[in-house]
Amino acid sequence: MKQRLQFTGGYDYIEVLHQSILFYEAQRSGVLPEETNRISYRSHSALGDQGHHGENLTGGWYDAGDHVKFGLPMAASLTNLAWGMIQFEDAYRAANAWNYGLDGIRWAADYFVKCHVEDNTFYYQVADPGVDHAYWGRPEEMTDYRPSYLVNASLPGSDVAGETAAALAASSILFKETDPVYAALLLNHSKTLFNFSATYLGVYPSYDFYISDQFGDELGLAASWLYYATEDSFYLETAEDLYVRYGLFKRSWGYSWREKNPAVQALMYQLTQDDEYANDLVNYLDVWLPGGGLPYTPGGLAYRDEWGSLRYAANTAFVALVAADLGNWTQKYFDFGKSQIHYILGDYGHSYVVGYGVDPPRRAHHRSSSCEDYPIECNWSDFGYDGPNHQTLYGGIVGGPDINDYWEDDRADYRANEVACDYNAAFQSAIAGLKHFEIAGQP
């Protein structure tokens, strides 16, 4: 029987959940469905995105404040969002956010299906970051050439293909009952991508953005999710083998788009109830608890890195809430997860979530929301504008403070003020986790 928690509220998790979903809608690329487009300042964009042979690569999410579509963080974001919906479905149902959440999952999953043009060929990026970052304006008005980048048998990318396989397997679970044909499509792509990533081993060419140096954790994550989705013992045995072969029992520096060991540990424990995985998960999580060795800011943020400091805390908060939900070590991991998410929501005096709470960010490093209403021209003068962004990017969390809790609402400081898909994903799932525990009536 699970422990009862000392729960205190203070924040509207339902509102935050809805706002985070809106953030992903603001990041959408491609043809937007006009009847359901809830972001008034966004419309169709990047309609010429294509592969080397004219394949249609429209859709997906813009990565951050820019307009590049980076496959590895996008796939990691999709995995975390799908995981949160699977683990904390009751929260989405109670918030009347289930269908909105599914729409977001489908948007990214559809894009990855387009990118998987052949069994062993996958497009993992669209747009040149250098060219893209020289442009400040609306995605709807981009005119620069947007090249596409692929991995295949001779230029492998086990990390990005493996993470995408994990994302599609997790996503397939969400559609299994209501849209079995679509679920089967996603699962088929997941299986094929996993086979590709496990057969042709290598780290994808990142070209100085989202640099990866390993792929074993993504392979292990994909095998774990494929077992979750299929209950095929082949994938469990494969995951167990990968766990040992690539040392996925080791304590990660953090949980992020780059490092997946904590997720594999949590999933493997959930799937097998083997204490080996539980012990490895505890070994990671306990470092993040107060007194565990990780520095904390005076205001209570577990501080891992200056670039996206809130992202790392939110990611581990989500894993901690999953661990709490699995019924062991419940109180301490619930307390940790709640403390980190509440810091982001405003416990230190102001919110870090655009459009939510007390004194939230108003100058996020984000191109489209910085622009005035169309057709007023948008350019670098909007970047340098002293006032708030002209549009409200509801739900986006900014990078966050330094080790001393210092943070300035400055659009030019992209380390502290840019938003990103991978910043919001585990954060959104952690919000759902807190709502899940609230629904459970604990106490």
N, C-alpha and C positions, 0 to 999 in steps of 0.2 A: 504494500500500500504506500502511495506517495505521501511525503511529508506535506503538512499544511504550511503555507507561507505567510509571513508577516507582510501583507501587501498594503501599500498606501498609494493612492492615485495621484491626482494633481495635474495630469495632462490628458487631453482628449485623443486617445489612440486612434479612434475611428477617423477623426478629421485628418490626422497626420497620415494615416494609411491612404486615404483618398488623395491627399495632396501629393504623396510620393508617386502614386500611379499617374497623376497628372504630369509630374516631371518627365516620366518616360514618354508620355504623349507629346510633350514639347520637344523631345529629342528625335521624333520620327522623321525619317527620310523617305522619299518616294512619293507616290500618289496617295494623298490623304483622303479618307472617306468623308466627303463633305457633310453627310448627314450625322456623323458621329464625331466630327472634329471639334473638340471642346477648347482648343487653344486658338483664340481669336486672331492672334498675330502670326499664326503658322498656316502655310498652304503647301502645295506640291513643290517638290524640290529635287535636284539631282536626278532628273528623269533620264539623263544620258548615261548613267552608271552601267558599265558593261564589261564583260570579260574580253579576253584576247581574241576570241572568235565571235564576238557580238552577243555573247550570252547576257541575258537580262539580270543585272545585279542591283536593281532598284530595291528600295526598302531598307529595313534595319534601323538602327539607332545611330545618330551622331554621338561620338564618344564623350565629349565634354563641352567646353565652351567653344570648341572648334567644329569643323564639319567633316572630319575624317571618320571613316568606319573601320575601326580596329577590331579584328576578329577575336583575339584572345580575351581582352577585357569584356567585350560584348558577350561572348559565350560564358565567361565566368559569372557575369551579371545574370544571365538567363538561368544558369544553374542555381544560383542562390535564390532568385525569385521563385522559381518552380519549387525548390526545396521548402521554402517558407510556406507556400500555398499547400503543399502536401502535408507538412508537419502541423500546421496551424490553420487547417481549413475552417474550423469553427469560428475563428476570428474574422476571416473574410466573409463568411456567411452572416455573422452577426452585424457586420458593418455594411451589409448590402454592397460589398465590393468584389464579390466573387467573379461576376461576369466581366467587370472592368479589368480585374487582374488577369483573367483568361485572355482578354483581348490583347493585353500587353505581351503575354507569353506567345500568343499566336503571331503577333507582329514580328518578333525577333526570330521565332522558329521558321516562319515562312521564308525569311531572308536567308537563313542558313541552308534551307532546302535548295533555294536558287543557287547558292554558292557551291553546292556539291554537284558539280556538272557531270562528273564521271566517278566511277567507283574510287579511283585513286587520284582524283584531281579536285582540289578544294580552293576556292578563292577566299583568302583570309583578310584582305584589306582593299579598300577603295579610297583613293586620293593620296597625293604626295603631301606628307605633313609640312614640309618646308614651304611649298607653294600655298597650301591651305592656311598656314599660320601667318602668312603675309597679307591675308585678306581679313578685313573686319566689315561685316555686313550681314545681310540676310542670306540664309541658304537658298531662298527662292530666287535670288539674283546672282548667284555664282556663275561665272563664265569661264573659269580656268579649266584646263584639261584635268580630268580625274583618272589617273591610271589605276589599274587593278593588279593585284599581286596574288600569286598562287603557290601552292605546294603540290607536289606530285611524287611519283616513285623515284625520280632522279633528284628532286629537291624536296626532301621530306620535311614534315613539321608535325612530329608526334604530339607535341604539346598543344598546339592550336587545334589540330584535328581531334585529339583525344578529349580536350575540354568541350569541343562542340558535340562530340558523341555523348558525353555526359549530359550536356544541356538538353539535347534532343531526347535522350532516354527519360530524363526526369520530366520533361514536358509531356511526353507521351502518356505518362501515368495520369496526368490531369484530364486528358481527353478520352481516356479508355472507355468510360461508361457513356458519355454523351455524344461522342463523335468517334466511334471505333475505327472508321476508315482513315480519318486524319491521324489518330493515334498510331495506327499501323504504319502509315507513311513515315511518321517521325521515327518510329522504332526501326524501320528498315534502314533509313539513312544513318541512324545511330550505329547499328550493327556494322554497316559497311564502312563507315568512317573509323570505327574502332579497329576493324580488321586492317584497314589501310595504315592507321597510326601505329599499330603493333607489329606490322610486317616491315614497313619501311621506316626505320628508326632514325630520328634526328631532331634537332632543335630548329625551329623555323627561322628564316632570315627576318629579323625585326627592324633592321635599318635604323637603329638608335632610338626607337620608340617601343616601349613595353618589351624591354629586352628580357629574354628567357634564357636560362642556362641548364634546364633539366626538363625531363618529360615523364619520368616514372610516376610522379604523383598524378599527372593528368590521366595516364593509362590506368592507374589504380582507381581513380575516381570514376572513370568511364565504366570499367568492369563492375564496380560496386553498383552504379546506377542501372546498368544493364541487368544485373541480377535482381535488383529491386523491381524492375519493370517486367521481367520475364519469368523469374523464379527458375531459370535454367541453371542447373548446377555447374555447367561449363563456365559460366561467368563468375560464379562464386569461387570455384577452384582457380580460375585465372586471377581473380583479385587477391586470393590468398598467396599465390605464387609471386605476383607483382609486389605485394606488401613486403615480402622478405627480400626479393631480388633488388629492389630499389630503396630499401631502408625506409619505408614509409612509416615505420614505428618511431622514427627520430623526431625530436622536438623541433618544430619549425620556428623560424624567426618571427613569423606572423602568419595570419591567414589572409590571403589576398588573391588577386588575379594571377599571381606568380607562384604561390605556394599553397598546396592543397592537402598536405598531410593531415591537418586537424579534421577536415571534412571526411577524408577516407577513414580515419580512426572512429569518428562518430557513427558513420554509416555502417561500417563493418561490425561495430558493437551492436547497433540496432538490429542488424540482419542476422547476427549469429549468437548474441548474448555471451560471447567469449570474453572473459575478464582480461585477456591479453590486450584487446583493443581498448577496453575501458581504462586500463592502467596507462596506456600510451596517451590517451586523451587527457587524463588527469595530469600527466606529466607536462603536457602543454598548457592546460588551462591554469594550473596552480601558479605558474610564473606570473600570470596576469593579475592575480588577486593581490590585494594590499599586503605588503610584506613578502611577496613572492619573488622579488628581485627586479621587477620592471619599475622604472621611475614613474612617479605620479606628479601631475601638476598640483599646485596648492589647492586648486578647486576640485580635484578628484578625478581628473582624466588619466587613464592609463596611457602613458605616452611612449609610443614606439618610434615615431619618425616625424620630422618636421614637415614633410610633404604629404598632405592628406592625413594629418594626425587623427582626425575624427573617423576616417575610414577604417583604420586598423582597429581602433577601439570598438567600433560598431560591428565589424566583422567577427571579432572574437566574442563580443556580447551575444551575437546570434548563436554561435556555436555553444556558448555557455547555456543559453536558454534551451537549446535542443538537448544538451546533457541533462539539464534540470527536468525536462519533460520526459526523459527516459527513466526517471524515477530514482536515480542514485545521486548523491551529493546535492540534493535539490536546493536546499536553502542557500548555500554559499554561492552557487552559480547563478541562481535567480537574482540574488542580491547584487552580484557583480554586473550581470546583464542589465538590470534595471538602473543601476547607478550610472553606467556609461551612456545609456540611451537618454536618461534624464539630464545628464550633463549637456548633451547635444540639444535637448528640447528647451533648456533654460535654467537649470539648477544653479549655474554660476552667474546668473543675473540677466542673461539675454539668450535668445534662441540663435542657433546656427542653421535653422531651416527657413529658407526663403518663404515669406508669406505666412509664417506660423509663429504665434507666441509673442513674447515681449521683445521689442527692439531687434527684430530679425535682420539678416543681411539685406541690404538694398542695392548693393553695387557688385553683384556676383560677376565674375569674369566669364561672361556668356554672351555671345554675339547677338543672337536673334532677340533675346529679351532686352538687350540694351538699345534696340532700335525704336524709334517712334513709329506711329501707325503708318502703314503704307498709304500713299506713295512718297512720303517724305524721305529724302535720301538718307541712307545710313552708311557711315564710313568711320575712319579712324577718329574723327572728331567726337563721335559717340563714345569711343573708348576713353578719350581724355576728358569727357564731360564730368564735372564735379558732382552733379546731382545723382539721385537714384536712377537705376535702370528704368526705362520708360514703360516696360512691361513687367509683370510679376511672374517670376518663374516658380510657381507654387510647388513646394515640396522638395526642391533641390537643396541638399546639404553642401555647404562650402567646405574647403579643405580643413580649416580649423586653426587653433591657436598654437603658440609655441610652448615650450616647457614651463613657462611662467604664467600661462593663461593669457598672454598678451595676444590680442587680435585686433586688427584694424579693418574696417569695412572699406577696402580699397580695391577697385577693379583692376588696377595695374599689378597687384600682388597676386599672381596666379597660384602661387603655392598655397596661400591661405584662403583664396576666394574663388578659385575655379570650382565648378561642379563637374561631376562625371558619373557615368552610368554605374561604374563599379563602386562609387561612394554610396549610392542609394540602395543597392540591391540587398545586401545583408542587413542594412539599417531598416529597410521596409519589412523584411522578414522578422527582424527582432521586435519591431513594433507589433506585428501580428502575434509574436510570442507573448509579449506582455499582455495583449488583449486576451489571448487564450487563457492565461493564468487568472486574469480578472474574471472571465466568464466562468471558470471553474469554481469561483467563490472561495478562493484561498486568500485570507481565511474566510 
